[in-house]
């Protein structure tokens, strides 16, 4: 049963684990017990089929800490490969990268996909504007992402091959500075949660219902709310 956005409960979570680990948005676990993350570890030995690590790379490691492998090879030390996301079937990885940035001064990222072993790299977005933070739909057919291709940060979706790009947040009445980012699909694929500054200076959490385009604001704080994630049953959001 679909959860009513107005009934989604907000809870404060206290943990002894340092916040830098709790709020990391770049680590993700697959059903195969492998964990994806991005890191700038500095110079490291060459991995099988790859040269020495240079920039910020995508890595995978088993849940027990063994089997560390690097999946990307940056063309320069300035390259950032980040925010990797497993596809629902665990066969592909979507991530953002500046590997094709037009110049050292213009480091706008684009979205790429590759196979789980790092092969088959494909670029999905173009146009000289930043696109990032990809998130797969539960059926693996579409990818939500953020982009400033229309002037300001907005939420978009596209097919998993990069076609049929659709802008979801389209109301031009919103302030030009109202950046929107961090889109994540609900487990049922019917809603997308994200953070936005459309109603003021601070980022708040919103939910967009895809079928009706109904938008619901969930938080109202004098601080930035971000890094939103759904619970597996779709009844809770952490941020």
N, C-alpha and C positions, 0 to 999 in steps of 0.2 A: 504494500500500500504506500502511495506517495505521501511523504511528510509535508504538512502545511508549513511554508516558510515562516509564518508568524509564530509557529509553535516550536521552531528550532530553538533549543535552549543554549544559553551562553554560560559556560562554567570557567572559573579561574582554576588553572592547574598549577600546583606548586610541586617542584621537584628539586632534589639535591643535585641533579645533573646540570652542568653549566648551560646557560641559555644559548650559547653559541652552538651547542649540539642539538638542543631541542628545536631551534628555529631554522636549522639548515634546510634549505629548499632544494638542494641539489643532489641529495642521496635518495635512492629509490630501490626497493627490493622487488625482485621478480618471483614468480612461482617456483622458479628453478633454484631458489635459495642463493641467488647472486645479487649483489648490491652494486648499483651504479653510483658514481659520484664524479665530480670534477675537482681537479686540484692542480696547483702550480707547485709541484714538488721540487722544482729546480732540476738541474742536469741529472739524468738517470741513464743507466745503461740501455742500449737498444733492446727493444722487445722483438720477438720473432716477427720478421717481415717489416719492421719499423726501425727508423733511425733513432738516435738519442732524443729524449723529450726536450722540447724547447719552451713552448708557451703553456697556457692553461689547457690541460688535456682531459679527456674522458677516460675513466678507469672502471674496472669491474673487479670485485673481490667476493669470495665466498663468505657466507654468513659466519663461518668459524674463523675468519681472518686469513685463510690460506688462498692460494691461487691468484694473487694480485696480477692483473694484466692491464696494459694500456691499449686503448682501442683507436685513438686518433694520433695523427702526426701533424703538428702545426708547421706551417711554412716559415714562421718567424717567432721570436720571443714575445712579440706584441700580440700574437693571436690568442683569442679567448674562445675555447670550446666549453660550453657550460649548460646547466639545467638539463641533464639527460633524463629521458622518460622512456620506460619500457612500453612497447605496444601491449595490448591486453593479452595476446597470445605468447608474449615473451620473445618473439622472433625478430623484432626490429627495435631500434632506438631512435627517438627523435631528440634533437638538441639544437641549440643555437650556436653560431660560430661567426667570428669575424675574419675567417680565412680568405674571403673574397672582398674585404673592405677596399674601397677605391684608393685610399691613401693612408699613410700613418696618422694624418690629422683627422681623417674621417673613418672611425672605427665602428660604424653601424653593423650590427649583426644580421644574419639571415638564418633561416631554419633549414636544417638538413635531416635526413634519415639515413641510417645504415643498418646492416644486418647485425645481429647480436655479437658476432665475432669481429666487427669493425670493417667488414668487406661491403661492397656494393653501395658506396657513398653516393647520395643523391641530394642535390640542392633543390629546395621547394619554393623559396621566395626570392624575388628579384625586385629591382626598382630603385636602389640607392637610398632606401630608408630603412630604419631599424625595425626588425621583427624578432621576437623572442618568446621565451617561456612557453614552449609548446606543451599541450596536454591532449592525449588521445581520448577520443570518445570511447565508451565502454565496448562498442562493437568493433572498434579499430578502423572504422571507415572514414572518420574525420579527425581533424586536429584543430583545437582552439589555440589561439595565440594572441599576443599583444603586438601592436605596430603603430608607428607614427607616420605611416605612409600618407595619411590625409591631413597631416599638420600637427596633430596631437595624439597622445597615447589613447588608443581605442582597442576594443576587443573584436576579434575576427574569428571566423572558422573557414576551413578549406577542406577539400577532399584529401585523403591521405597521400595522394600523388601530387599535391600542390595546385590542383585545378579548382574551379568554382569557388573562388574566394568571396566571402560574404561578410560585410561589416555588421556587427550585431548592435553596437551602441552608436546610434545615428542622430540623436536629437541635437541639433545645432544650437539650442538654447543654452546648453551647458557651458560653463566658463571655459575659455580657451586653455586655461591652465589645469583643467580637470583631467589629469592623467589617470588612465585606467590600465590595470595590469594584473598578472597573476591569475588568469582564468583557469578554473578547474571544473571538469564535468562531474555532475552527480552520478552516483552508481547506477541510477536508472536511465541515464542519458537524456533526461528531460529538462535539466536545469544546469546553469553554469553560475558558479560563484566567482566573485572577483573583488578587487579593492578599487576604490575610486575616490577622487577628491572633488567630485561634481557638486557637492552641497556645502563646500567650505574649504578651509585650509588643510584640514586633517583628512587622511585617508580613512574611509569606512568600508565595511563589508556589505556587499549587495548580492542578491540572487536574481538572475534573469530566467524566466520560464520561456523556453524556446518556442513552444507552440503558440503562446498568446502574446509574447513579448512583454509580459507583465514584469515590472521591476520592483523589488522589495528591498528596502534598506534595513539591515539587521543591527548595526551598531551605531552608537552616537557617543563618541568619547573625545576628550580634549587631548588626543594623542593619535598617532598613526596606527591603524589596524591593518595587518597584511599577512602574507604567508598562509592563506586559508587552505584548509584541507577537509574533505568529507570523511565521516565515519563510514565503515563498510555498509551499514544499513541505511545511510542517507538521512539519519535523524539528528545528527550532530555535525557541527563544524568546529574545527580547532583553528586558532589564528594567533 
